[in-house]
Amino acid sequence: MALGGISLLFVAKYCIEYFVGPIAESWIDLVLVLSGYVLFFFLEPIRKRVSKKWSKDARRKKHSREV
């Protein structure tokens, strides 16, 4: 999942270069690298936390329907 996100960032970079022109060594490269870092290291813990919260909410809703 993270690799797909990083590849989408590179596709976005190439699209921007296509319409704007070459952007090598600019702020967009920095943004792409930082975004890739966030996707690679923080996406899985965020996904686990959200999944845990959603399953907890689903259990509460199921329990409230049964009562």
N, CA, C, O and CB atoms as a CASP TS submission, in Angstrom:
PFRMAT TS
TARGET T0000
AUTHOR 0000-0000-0000
METHOD Language model
MODEL 1
PARENT N/A
ATOM      1  N   MET     1       0.821  -1.184   0.000  1.00  0.00           N
ATOM      2  CA  MET     1       0.000   0.000   0.000  1.00  0.00           C
ATOM      3  C   MET     1       0.872   1.259   0.000  1.00  0.00           C
ATOM      4  O   MET     1       0.590   2.223  -0.711  1.00  0.00           O
ATOM      5  CB  MET     1      -0.938  -0.008   1.204  1.00  0.00           C
ATOM      6  N   ALA     2       1.919   1.234   0.796  1.00  0.00           N
ATOM      7  CA  ALA     2       2.813   2.392   0.846  1.00  0.00           C
ATOM      8  C   ALA     2       3.541   2.565  -0.472  1.00  0.00           C
ATOM      9  O   ALA     2       3.747   3.690  -0.929  1.00  0.00           O
ATOM     10  CB  ALA     2       3.821   2.247   1.989  1.00  0.00           C
ATOM     11  N   LEU     3       3.933   1.456  -1.087  1.00  0.00           N
ATOM     12  CA  LEU     3       4.627   1.567  -2.376  1.00  0.00           C
ATOM     13  C   LEU     3       3.700   2.125  -3.450  1.00  0.00           C
ATOM     14  O   LEU     3       4.140   2.872  -4.324  1.00  0.00           O
ATOM     15  CB  LEU     3       5.173   0.197  -2.812  1.00  0.00           C
ATOM     16  N   GLY     4       2.438   1.771  -3.390  1.00  0.00           N
ATOM     17  CA  GLY     4       1.467   2.341  -4.322  1.00  0.00           C
ATOM     18  C   GLY     4       1.323   3.835  -4.114  1.00  0.00           C
ATOM     19  O   GLY     4       1.231   4.591  -5.081  1.00  0.00           O
ATOM     20  N   GLY     5       1.303   4.268  -2.862  1.00  0.00           N
ATOM     21  CA  GLY     5       1.215   5.689  -2.566  1.00  0.00           C
ATOM     22  C   GLY     5       2.434   6.454  -3.041  1.00  0.00           C
ATOM     23  O   GLY     5       2.321   7.556  -3.577  1.00  0.00           O
ATOM     24  N   ILE     6       3.616   5.853  -2.837  1.00  0.00           N
ATOM     25  CA  ILE     6       4.845   6.504  -3.289  1.00  0.00           C
ATOM     26  C   ILE     6       4.877   6.578  -4.809  1.00  0.00           C
ATOM     27  O   ILE     6       5.297   7.589  -5.371  1.00  0.00           O
ATOM     28  CB  ILE     6       6.082   5.754  -2.765  1.00  0.00           C
ATOM     29  N   SER     7       4.439   5.521  -5.475  1.00  0.00           N
ATOM     30  CA  SER     7       4.423   5.565  -6.939  1.00  0.00           C
ATOM     31  C   SER     7       3.428   6.613  -7.430  1.00  0.00           C
ATOM     32  O   SER     7       3.672   7.261  -8.448  1.00  0.00           O
ATOM     33  CB  SER     7       4.069   4.179  -7.520  1.00  0.00           C
ATOM     34  N   LEU     8       2.308   6.791  -6.720  1.00  0.00           N
ATOM     35  CA  LEU     8       1.382   7.862  -7.094  1.00  0.00           C
ATOM     36  C   LEU     8       2.012   9.242  -6.932  1.00  0.00           C
ATOM     37  O   LEU     8       1.728  10.150  -7.713  1.00  0.00           O
ATOM     38  CB  LEU     8       0.113   7.775  -6.255  1.00  0.00           C
ATOM     39  N   LEU     9       2.865   9.403  -5.924  1.00  0.00           N
ATOM     40  CA  LEU     9       3.568  10.672  -5.760  1.00  0.00           C
ATOM     41  C   LEU     9       4.494  10.941  -6.943  1.00  0.00           C
ATOM     42  O   LEU     9       4.583  12.073  -7.418  1.00  0.00           O
ATOM     43  CB  LEU     9       4.367  10.673  -4.452  1.00  0.00           C
ATOM     44  N   PHE    10       5.181   9.907  -7.416  1.00  0.00           N
ATOM     45  CA  PHE    10       6.052  10.099  -8.570  1.00  0.00           C
ATOM     46  C   PHE    10       5.254  10.375  -9.841  1.00  0.00           C
ATOM     47  O   PHE    10       5.685  11.160 -10.685  1.00  0.00           O
ATOM     48  CB  PHE    10       6.935   8.877  -8.768  1.00  0.00           C
ATOM     49  N   VAL    11       4.114   9.747  -9.979  1.00  0.00           N
ATOM     50  CA  VAL    11       3.243  10.044 -11.120  1.00  0.00           C
ATOM     51  C   VAL    11       2.792  11.498 -11.060  1.00  0.00           C
ATOM     52  O   VAL    11       2.753  12.181 -12.084  1.00  0.00           O
ATOM     53  CB  VAL    11       2.016   9.095 -11.141  1.00  0.00           C
ATOM     54  N   ALA    12       2.450  11.973  -9.865  1.00  0.00           N
ATOM     55  CA  ALA    12       2.066  13.377  -9.705  1.00  0.00           C
ATOM     56  C   ALA    12       3.219  14.294 -10.092  1.00  0.00           C
ATOM     57  O   ALA    12       3.006  15.323 -10.734  1.00  0.00           O
ATOM     58  CB  ALA    12       1.628  13.657  -8.256  1.00  0.00           C
ATOM     59  N   LYS    13       4.438  13.928  -9.707  1.00  0.00           N
ATOM     60  CA  LYS    13       5.606  14.736 -10.061  1.00  0.00           C
ATOM     61  C   LYS    13       5.769  14.814 -11.580  1.00  0.00           C
ATOM     62  O   LYS    13       5.998  15.890 -12.132  1.00  0.00           O
ATOM     63  CB  LYS    13       6.881  14.152  -9.417  1.00  0.00           C
ATOM     64  N   TYR    14       5.652  13.679 -12.242  1.00  0.00           N
ATOM     65  CA  TYR    14       5.813  13.678 -13.689  1.00  0.00           C
ATOM     66  C   TYR    14       4.700  14.462 -14.384  1.00  0.00           C
ATOM     67  O   TYR    14       4.938  15.113 -15.401  1.00  0.00           O
ATOM     68  CB  TYR    14       5.845  12.251 -14.209  1.00  0.00           C
ATOM     69  N   CYS    15       3.492  14.399 -13.840  1.00  0.00           N
ATOM     70  CA  CYS    15       2.391  15.194 -14.403  1.00  0.00           C
ATOM     71  C   CYS    15       2.656  16.689 -14.229  1.00  0.00           C
ATOM     72  O   CYS    15       2.417  17.478 -15.143  1.00  0.00           O
ATOM     73  CB  CYS    15       1.051  14.811 -13.735  1.00  0.00           C
ATOM     74  N   ILE    16       3.147  17.071 -13.058  1.00  0.00           N
ATOM     75  CA  ILE    16       3.469  18.483 -12.831  1.00  0.00           C
ATOM     76  C   ILE    16       4.580  18.921 -13.766  1.00  0.00           C
ATOM     77  O   ILE    16       4.518  20.014 -14.329  1.00  0.00           O
ATOM     78  CB  ILE    16       3.880  18.726 -11.364  1.00  0.00           C
ATOM     79  N   GLU    17       5.610  18.072 -13.944  1.00  0.00           N
ATOM     80  CA  GLU    17       6.698  18.414 -14.862  1.00  0.00           C
ATOM     81  C   GLU    17       6.197  18.524 -16.293  1.00  0.00           C
ATOM     82  O   GLU    17       6.693  19.348 -17.060  1.00  0.00           O
ATOM     83  CB  GLU    17       7.813  17.373 -14.780  1.00  0.00           C
ATOM     84  N   TYR    18       5.239  17.721 -16.653  1.00  0.00           N
ATOM     85  CA  TYR    18       4.698  17.756 -18.012  1.00  0.00           C
ATOM     86  C   TYR    18       4.000  19.083 -18.285  1.00  0.00           C
ATOM     87  O   TYR    18       4.171  19.665 -19.356  1.00  0.00           O
ATOM     88  CB  TYR    18       3.722  16.592 -18.232  1.00  0.00           C
ATOM     89  N   PHE    19       3.213  19.565 -17.321  1.00  0.00           N
ATOM     90  CA  PHE    19       2.444  20.785 -17.539  1.00  0.00           C
ATOM     91  C   PHE    19       3.217  22.054 -17.191  1.00  0.00           C
ATOM     92  O   PHE    19       3.012  23.084 -17.833  1.00  0.00           O
ATOM     93  CB  PHE    19       1.179  20.734 -16.733  1.00  0.00           C
ATOM     94  N   VAL    20       4.093  22.009 -16.201  1.00  0.00           N
ATOM     95  CA  VAL    20       4.778  23.217 -15.734  1.00  0.00           C
ATOM     96  C   VAL    20       6.178  23.333 -16.321  1.00  0.00           C
ATOM     97  O   VAL    20       6.630  24.437 -16.628  1.00  0.00           O
ATOM     98  CB  VAL    20       4.856  23.225 -14.212  1.00  0.00           C
ATOM     99  N   GLY    21       6.850  22.243 -16.476  1.00  0.00           N
ATOM    100  CA  GLY    21       8.231  22.240 -16.931  1.00  0.00           C
ATOM    101  C   GLY    21       9.086  21.510 -15.908  1.00  0.00           C
ATOM    102  O   GLY    21       8.571  21.009 -14.909  1.00  0.00           O
ATOM    103  N   PRO    22      10.389  21.448 -16.152  1.00  0.00           N
ATOM    104  CA  PRO    22      11.261  20.720 -15.226  1.00  0.00           C
ATOM    105  C   PRO    22      11.259  21.349 -13.832  1.00  0.00           C
ATOM    106  O   PRO    22      11.335  22.569 -13.684  1.00  0.00           O
ATOM    107  CB  PRO    22      12.687  20.676 -15.772  1.00  0.00           C
ATOM    108  N   ILE    23      11.172  20.498 -12.826  1.00  0.00           N
ATOM    109  CA  ILE    23      11.115  20.993 -11.452  1.00  0.00           C
ATOM    110  C   ILE    23      12.208  20.367 -10.597  1.00  0.00           C
ATOM    111  O   ILE    23      12.086  20.324  -9.373  1.00  0.00           O
ATOM    112  CB  ILE    23       9.744  20.708 -10.839  1.00  0.00           C
ATOM    113  N   ALA    24      13.270  19.884 -11.225  1.00  0.00           N
ATOM    114  CA  ALA    24      14.330  19.198 -10.480  1.00  0.00           C
ATOM    115  C   ALA    24      14.929  20.123  -9.428  1.00  0.00           C
ATOM    116  O   ALA    24      15.092  21.323  -9.648  1.00  0.00           O
ATOM    117  CB  ALA    24      15.431  18.698 -11.437  1.00  0.00           C
ATOM    118  N   GLU    25      15.250  19.536  -8.283  1.00  0.00           N
ATOM    119  CA  GLU    25      15.881  20.262  -7.179  1.00  0.00           C
ATOM    120  C   GLU    25      15.025  21.425  -6.685  1.00  0.00           C
ATOM    121  O   GLU    25      15.554  22.492  -6.376  1.00  0.00           O
ATOM    122  CB  GLU    25      17.243  20.778  -7.608  1.00  0.00           C
ATOM    123  N   SER    26      13.738  21.235  -6.609  1.00  0.00           N
ATOM    124  CA  SER    26      12.853  22.300  -6.145  1.00  0.00           C
ATOM    125  C   SER    26      12.096  21.828  -4.907  1.00  0.00           C
ATOM    126  O   SER    26      12.345  20.739  -4.391  1.00  0.00           O
ATOM    127  CB  SER    26      11.864  22.727  -7.263  1.00  0.00           C
ATOM    128  N   TRP    27      11.177  22.654  -4.444  1.00  0.00           N
ATOM    129  CA  TRP    27      10.408  22.340  -3.243  1.00  0.00           C
ATOM    130  C   TRP    27       9.492  21.152  -3.471  1.00  0.00           C
ATOM    131  O   TRP    27       9.130  20.461  -2.518  1.00  0.00           O
ATOM    132  CB  TRP    27       9.594  23.548  -2.803  1.00  0.00           C
ATOM    133  N   ILE    28       9.107  20.902  -4.724  1.00  0.00           N
ATOM    134  CA  ILE    28       8.206  19.773  -4.997  1.00  0.00           C
ATOM    135  C   ILE    28       8.921  18.457  -4.708  1.00  0.00           C
ATOM    136  O   ILE    28       8.304  17.518  -4.205  1.00  0.00           O
ATOM    137  CB  ILE    28       7.707  19.805  -6.470  1.00  0.00           C
ATOM    138  N   ASP    29      10.212  18.379  -5.019  1.00  0.00           N
ATOM    139  CA  ASP    29      10.967  17.169  -4.677  1.00  0.00           C
ATOM    140  C   ASP    29      10.976  16.941  -3.173  1.00  0.00           C
ATOM    141  O   ASP    29      10.810  15.813  -2.709  1.00  0.00           O
ATOM    142  CB  ASP    29      12.406  17.266  -5.203  1.00  0.00           C
ATOM    143  N   LEU    30      11.171  18.015  -2.413  1.00  0.00           N
ATOM    144  CA  LEU    30      11.171  17.890  -0.960  1.00  0.00           C
ATOM    145  C   LEU    30       9.816  17.418  -0.453  1.00  0.00           C
ATOM    146  O   LEU    30       9.744  16.554   0.422  1.00  0.00           O
ATOM    147  CB  LEU    30      11.539  19.222  -0.310  1.00  0.00           C
ATOM    148  N   VAL    31       8.761  17.972  -0.989  1.00  0.00           N
ATOM    149  CA  VAL    31       7.410  17.561  -0.587  1.00  0.00           C
ATOM    150  C   VAL    31       7.182  16.089  -0.917  1.00  0.00           C
ATOM    151  O   VAL    31       6.610  15.355  -0.112  1.00  0.00           O
ATOM    152  CB  VAL    31       6.341  18.438  -1.284  1.00  0.00           C
ATOM    153  N   LEU    32       7.624  15.656  -2.093  1.00  0.00           N
ATOM    154  CA  LEU    32       7.441  14.259  -2.469  1.00  0.00           C
ATOM    155  C   LEU    32       8.230  13.322  -1.554  1.00  0.00           C
ATOM    156  O   LEU    32       7.725  12.269  -1.164  1.00  0.00           O
ATOM    157  CB  LEU    32       7.859  14.047  -3.919  1.00  0.00           C
ATOM    158  N   VAL    33       9.457  13.694  -1.211  1.00  0.00           N
ATOM    159  CA  VAL    33      10.261  12.849  -0.328  1.00  0.00           C
ATOM    160  C   VAL    33       9.637  12.781   1.058  1.00  0.00           C
ATOM    161  O   VAL    33       9.551  11.701   1.641  1.00  0.00           O
ATOM    162  CB  VAL    33      11.702  13.376  -0.236  1.00  0.00           C
ATOM    163  N   LEU    34       9.202  13.912   1.594  1.00  0.00           N
ATOM    164  CA  LEU    34       8.584  13.912   2.917  1.00  0.00           C
ATOM    165  C   LEU    34       7.269  13.152   2.921  1.00  0.00           C
ATOM    166  O   LEU    34       6.966  12.441   3.879  1.00  0.00           O
ATOM    167  CB  LEU    34       8.357  15.335   3.392  1.00  0.00           C
ATOM    168  N   SER    35       6.487  13.295   1.862  1.00  0.00           N
ATOM    169  CA  SER    35       5.230  12.550   1.763  1.00  0.00           C
ATOM    170  C   SER    35       5.496  11.047   1.684  1.00  0.00           C
ATOM    171  O   SER    35       4.792  10.253   2.308  1.00  0.00           O
ATOM    172  CB  SER    35       4.427  13.012   0.533  1.00  0.00           C
ATOM    173  N   GLY    36       6.510  10.665   0.919  1.00  0.00           N
ATOM    174  CA  GLY    36       6.893   9.255   0.843  1.00  0.00           C
ATOM    175  C   GLY    36       7.327   8.717   2.194  1.00  0.00           C
ATOM    176  O   GLY    36       6.992   7.589   2.555  1.00  0.00           O
ATOM    177  N   TYR    37       8.070   9.521   2.942  1.00  0.00           N
ATOM    178  CA  TYR    37       8.504   9.130   4.285  1.00  0.00           C
ATOM    179  C   TYR    37       7.295   8.892   5.182  1.00  0.00           C
ATOM    180  O   TYR    37       7.224   7.889   5.891  1.00  0.00           O
ATOM    181  CB  TYR    37       9.421  10.210   4.899  1.00  0.00           C
ATOM    182  N   VAL    38       6.355   9.817   5.142  1.00  0.00           N
ATOM    183  CA  VAL    38       5.145   9.670   5.963  1.00  0.00           C
ATOM    184  C   VAL    38       4.376   8.427   5.550  1.00  0.00           C
ATOM    185  O   VAL    38       3.929   7.661   6.404  1.00  0.00           O
ATOM    186  CB  VAL    38       4.243  10.918   5.843  1.00  0.00           C
ATOM    187  N   LEU    39       4.216   8.217   4.242  1.00  0.00           N
ATOM    188  CA  LEU    39       3.491   7.032   3.780  1.00  0.00           C
ATOM    189  C   LEU    39       4.190   5.751   4.212  1.00  0.00           C
ATOM    190  O   LEU    39       3.541   4.803   4.652  1.00  0.00           O
ATOM    191  CB  LEU    39       3.344   7.058   2.262  1.00  0.00           C
ATOM    192  N   PHE    40       5.505   5.723   4.086  1.00  0.00           N
ATOM    193  CA  PHE    40       6.243   4.500   4.345  1.00  0.00           C
ATOM    194  C   PHE    40       6.265   4.141   5.827  1.00  0.00           C
ATOM    195  O   PHE    40       6.107   2.971   6.177  1.00  0.00           O
ATOM    196  CB  PHE    40       7.652   4.633   3.831  1.00  0.00           C
ATOM    197  N   PHE    41       6.457   5.122   6.700  1.00  0.00           N
ATOM    198  CA  PHE    41       6.637   4.819   8.109  1.00  0.00           C
ATOM    199  C   PHE    41       5.384   4.998   8.966  1.00  0.00           C
ATOM    200  O   PHE    41       5.240   4.322   9.985  1.00  0.00           O
ATOM    201  CB  PHE    41       7.716   5.669   8.650  1.00  0.00           C
ATOM    202  N   PHE    42       4.493   5.876   8.581  1.00  0.00           N
ATOM    203  CA  PHE    42       3.361   6.190   9.444  1.00  0.00           C
ATOM    204  C   PHE    42       2.021   5.670   8.947  1.00  0.00           C
ATOM    205  O   PHE    42       1.049   5.678   9.702  1.00  0.00           O
ATOM    206  CB  PHE    42       3.272   7.651   9.616  1.00  0.00           C
ATOM    207  N   LEU    43       1.941   5.223   7.716  1.00  0.00           N
ATOM    208  CA  LEU    43       0.659   4.796   7.173  1.00  0.00           C
ATOM    209  C   LEU    43       0.129   3.543   7.869  1.00  0.00           C
ATOM    210  O   LEU    43      -1.059   3.466   8.180  1.00  0.00           O
ATOM    211  CB  LEU    43       0.787   4.544   5.683  1.00  0.00           C
ATOM    212  N   GLU    44       0.984   2.579   8.112  1.00  0.00           N
ATOM    213  CA  GLU    44       0.535   1.331   8.739  1.00  0.00           C
ATOM    214  C   GLU    44       0.032   1.550  10.167  1.00  0.00           C
ATOM    215  O   GLU    44      -1.036   1.038  10.502  1.00  0.00           O
ATOM    216  CB  GLU    44       1.670   0.314   8.745  1.00  0.00           C
ATOM    217  N   PRO    45       0.751   2.288  11.030  1.00  0.00           N
ATOM    218  CA  PRO    45       0.201   2.531  12.371  1.00  0.00           C
ATOM    219  C   PRO    45      -1.100   3.328  12.340  1.00  0.00           C
ATOM    220  O   PRO    45      -2.002   3.076  13.140  1.00  0.00           O
ATOM    221  CB  PRO    45       1.220   3.266  13.220  1.00  0.00           C
ATOM    222  N   ILE    46      -1.200   4.281  11.428  1.00  0.00           N
ATOM    223  CA  ILE    46      -2.444   5.060  11.308  1.00  0.00           C
ATOM    224  C   ILE    46      -3.575   4.148  10.861  1.00  0.00           C
ATOM    225  O   ILE    46      -4.685   4.231  11.388  1.00  0.00           O
ATOM    226  CB  ILE    46      -2.272   6.240  10.307  1.00  0.00           C
ATOM    227  N   ARG    47      -3.303   3.275   9.890  1.00  0.00           N
ATOM    228  CA  ARG    47      -4.334   2.354   9.396  1.00  0.00           C
ATOM    229  C   ARG    47      -4.791   1.420  10.502  1.00  0.00           C
ATOM    230  O   ARG    47      -5.985   1.147  10.626  1.00  0.00           O
ATOM    231  CB  ARG    47      -3.810   1.539   8.202  1.00  0.00           C
ATOM    232  N   LYS    48      -3.857   0.925  11.311  1.00  0.00           N
ATOM    233  CA  LYS    48      -4.225   0.023  12.413  1.00  0.00           C
ATOM    234  C   LYS    48      -5.084   0.746  13.443  1.00  0.00           C
ATOM    235  O   LYS    48      -6.068   0.192  13.932  1.00  0.00           O
ATOM    236  CB  LYS    48      -2.965  -0.549  13.088  1.00  0.00           C
ATOM    237  N   ARG    49      -4.716   1.969  13.769  1.00  0.00           N
ATOM    238  CA  ARG    49      -5.475   2.729  14.762  1.00  0.00           C
ATOM    239  C   ARG    49      -6.895   3.005  14.273  1.00  0.00           C
ATOM    240  O   ARG    49      -7.853   2.858  15.032  1.00  0.00           O
ATOM    241  CB  ARG    49      -4.761   4.050  15.084  1.00  0.00           C
ATOM    242  N   VAL    50      -7.034   3.403  13.014  1.00  0.00           N
ATOM    243  CA  VAL    50      -8.359   3.688  12.453  1.00  0.00           C
ATOM    244  C   VAL    50      -9.187   2.407  12.392  1.00  0.00           C
ATOM    245  O   VAL    50     -10.376   2.420  12.711  1.00  0.00           O
ATOM    246  CB  VAL    50      -8.236   4.319  11.040  1.00  0.00           C
ATOM    247  N   SER    51      -8.567   1.312  11.988  1.00  0.00           N
ATOM    248  CA  SER    51      -9.280   0.039  11.912  1.00  0.00           C
ATOM    249  C   SER    51      -9.769  -0.402  13.290  1.00  0.00           C
ATOM    250  O   SER    51     -10.887  -0.898  13.432  1.00  0.00           O
ATOM    251  CB  SER    51      -8.378  -1.041  11.304  1.00  0.00           C
ATOM    252  N   LYS    52      -8.928  -0.217  14.297  1.00  0.00           N
ATOM    253  CA  LYS    52      -9.316  -0.579  15.665  1.00  0.00           C
ATOM    254  C   LYS    52     -10.495   0.268  16.126  1.00  0.00           C
ATOM    255  O   LYS    52     -11.424  -0.248  16.747  1.00  0.00           O
ATOM    256  CB  LYS    52      -8.127  -0.408  16.633  1.00  0.00           C
ATOM    257  N   LYS    53     -10.464   1.565  15.828  1.00  0.00           N
ATOM    258  CA  LYS    53     -11.557   2.457  16.217  1.00  0.00           C
ATOM    259  C   LYS    53     -12.841   2.082  15.500  1.00  0.00           C
ATOM    260  O   LYS    53     -13.910   2.052  16.112  1.00  0.00           O
ATOM    261  CB  LYS    53     -11.195   3.914  15.920  1.00  0.00           C
ATOM    262  N   TRP    54     -12.745   1.793  14.197  1.00  0.00           N
ATOM    263  CA  TRP    54     -13.944   1.429  13.445  1.00  0.00           C
ATOM    264  C   TRP    54     -14.545   0.130  13.961  1.00  0.00           C
ATOM    265  O   TRP    54     -15.766   0.015  14.073  1.00  0.00           O
ATOM    266  CB  TRP    54     -13.622   1.300  11.959  1.00  0.00           C
ATOM    267  N   SER    55     -13.703  -0.849  14.276  1.00  0.00           N
ATOM    268  CA  SER    55     -14.247  -2.120  14.769  1.00  0.00           C
ATOM    269  C   SER    55     -14.867  -1.925  16.154  1.00  0.00           C
ATOM    270  O   SER    55     -15.873  -2.558  16.476  1.00  0.00           O
ATOM    271  CB  SER    55     -13.139  -3.208  14.822  1.00  0.00           C
ATOM    272  N   LYS    56     -14.280  -1.063  16.966  1.00  0.00           N
ATOM    273  CA  LYS    56     -14.852  -0.770  18.283  1.00  0.00           C
ATOM    274  C   LYS    56     -16.215  -0.103  18.117  1.00  0.00           C
ATOM    275  O   LYS    56     -17.164  -0.454  18.818  1.00  0.00           O
ATOM    276  CB  LYS    56     -13.901   0.136  19.109  1.00  0.00           C
ATOM    277  N   ASP    57     -16.320   0.859  17.194  1.00  0.00           N
ATOM    278  CA  ASP    57     -17.603   1.520  16.946  1.00  0.00           C
ATOM    279  C   ASP    57     -18.635   0.538  16.413  1.00  0.00           C
ATOM    280  O   ASP    57     -19.810   0.612  16.773  1.00  0.00           O
ATOM    281  CB  ASP    57     -17.428   2.676  15.963  1.00  0.00           C
ATOM    282  N   ALA    58     -18.199  -0.384  15.552  1.00  0.00           N
ATOM    283  CA  ALA    58     -19.128  -1.374  15.003  1.00  0.00           C
ATOM    284  C   ALA    58     -19.654  -2.295  16.102  1.00  0.00           C
ATOM    285  O   ALA    58     -20.835  -2.642  16.115  1.00  0.00           O
ATOM    286  CB  ALA    58     -18.442  -2.201  13.902  1.00  0.00           C
ATOM    287  N   ARG    59     -18.767  -2.692  17.028  1.00  0.00           N
ATOM    288  CA  ARG    59     -19.216  -3.535  18.140  1.00  0.00           C
ATOM    289  C   ARG    59     -20.219  -2.793  19.012  1.00  0.00           C
ATOM    290  O   ARG    59     -21.204  -3.375  19.466  1.00  0.00           O
ATOM    291  CB  ARG    59     -18.018  -3.993  18.987  1.00  0.00           C
ATOM    292  N   ARG    60     -19.967  -1.499  19.247  1.00  0.00           N
ATOM    293  CA  ARG    60     -20.913  -0.709  20.063  1.00  0.00           C
ATOM    294  C   ARG    60     -22.266  -0.611  19.384  1.00  0.00           C
ATOM    295  O   ARG    60     -23.298  -0.765  20.038  1.00  0.00           O
ATOM    296  CB  ARG    60     -20.359   0.704  20.323  1.00  0.00           C
ATOM    297  N   LYS    61     -22.278  -0.356  18.073  1.00  0.00           N
ATOM    298  CA  LYS    61     -23.547  -0.246  17.349  1.00  0.00           C
ATOM    299  C   LYS    61     -24.286  -1.581  17.348  1.00  0.00           C
ATOM    300  O   LYS    61     -25.508  -1.621  17.496  1.00  0.00           O
ATOM    301  CB  LYS    61     -23.306   0.229  15.905  1.00  0.00           C
ATOM    302  N   LYS    62     -23.545  -2.667  17.181  1.00  0.00           N
ATOM    303  CA  LYS    62     -24.171  -3.984  17.183  1.00  0.00           C
ATOM    304  C   LYS    62     -24.762  -4.283  18.544  1.00  0.00           C
ATOM    305  O   LYS    62     -25.869  -4.811  18.647  1.00  0.00           O
ATOM    306  CB  LYS    62     -23.163  -5.066  16.792  1.00  0.00           C
ATOM    307  N   HIS    63     -24.025  -3.948  19.584  1.00  0.00           N
ATOM    308  CA  HIS    63     -24.508  -4.188  20.937  1.00  0.00           C
ATOM    309  C   HIS    63     -25.731  -3.318  21.254  1.00  0.00           C
ATOM    310  O   HIS    63     -26.658  -3.782  21.918  1.00  0.00           O
ATOM    311  CB  HIS    63     -23.390  -3.918  21.951  1.00  0.00           C
ATOM    312  N   SER    64     -25.743  -2.081  20.794  1.00  0.00           N
ATOM    313  CA  SER    64     -26.900  -1.203  21.072  1.00  0.00           C
ATOM    314  C   SER    64     -28.142  -1.682  20.323  1.00  0.00           C
ATOM    315  O   SER    64     -29.259  -1.464  20.792  1.00  0.00           O
ATOM    316  CB  SER    64     -26.581   0.262  20.676  1.00  0.00           C
ATOM    317  N   ARG    65     -27.974  -2.324  19.180  1.00  0.00           N
ATOM    318  CA  ARG    65     -29.126  -2.862  18.451  1.00  0.00           C
ATOM    319  C   ARG    65     -29.702  -4.088  19.145  1.00  0.00           C
ATOM    320  O   ARG    65     -30.911  -4.317  19.122  1.00  0.00           O
ATOM    321  CB  ARG    65     -28.730  -3.214  17.020  1.00  0.00           C
ATOM    322  N   GLU    66     -28.821  -4.878  19.763  1.00  0.00           N
ATOM    323  CA  GLU    66     -29.269  -6.104  20.421  1.00  0.00           C
ATOM    324  C   GLU    66     -30.014  -5.838  21.717  1.00  0.00           C
ATOM    325  O   GLU    66     -30.841  -6.646  22.137  1.00  0.00           O
ATOM    326  CB  GLU    66     -28.092  -6.998  20.695  1.00  0.00           C
ATOM    327  N   VAL    67     -29.730  -4.727  22.344  1.00  0.00           N
ATOM    328  CA  VAL    67     -30.343  -4.427  23.653  1.00  0.00           C
ATOM    329  C   VAL    67     -31.704  -3.895  23.506  1.00  0.00           C
ATOM    330  O   VAL    67     -32.359  -3.591  24.503  1.00  0.00           O
ATOM    331  CB  VAL    67     -29.522  -3.453  24.429  1.00  0.00           C
TER
END
